[in-house]
Amino acid sequence: MEFKFVEKKKGSVEVEFDEKEIPVSLASILTGNGVDAYWYEPHPLMAGVRLHINSDDAMKDFKKAVNDLSGEWGEFKKLVLSKTK
């Protein structure tokens, strides 16, 4: 997985990912937390999916969403392992 920051401002962050799952999951977490965030594909023929975040402190919200996603994947992993014994 690769990613790069396209824009980093206090009120706006845009990150480009090489796969779709992570930005879609992060956008879901962010909007669930009341943050203005969305994902999109800038061009249908070119690789890359972007996550755009608008908030008072967009980088802080991005870091929190990444942390939340990590926790959710950990819970999912435990659930899968418990059901596949």
RAPE-V756562 format. One record per residue. N is the residue number from 1. D_CENTER is the distance of its C-alpha to the mean C-alpha in whole Angstrom. Layout:
BEGIN
{{N	D_CENTER} {N	D_CENTER}}
END
This chain:
BEGIN
{{1	13} {2	13} {3	11} {4	12} {5	12} {6	14} {7	15} {8	15} {9	17} {10	17} {11	16} {12	14} {13	11} {14	10} {15	8} {16	10} {17	9} {18	12} {19	11} {20	9} {21	8} {22	5} {23	4} {24	6} {25	5} {26	3} {27	5} {28	8} {29	8} {30	8} {31	11} {32	12} {33	13} {34	14} {35	12} {36	12} {37	9} {38	9} {39	8} {40	11} {41	14} {42	16} {43	19} {44	20} {45	22} {46	20} {47	17} {48	13} {49	10} {50	9} {51	6} {52	9} {53	9} {54	13} {55	15} {56	17} {57	15} {58	12} {59	12} {60	13} {61	10} {62	7} {63	9} {64	10} {65	7} {66	6} {67	10} {68	10} {69	8} {70	11} {71	13} {72	13} {73	13} {74	16} {75	17} {76	17} {77	19} {78	21} {79	22} {80	22} {81	25} {82	27} {83	27} {84	28} {85	31}}
END
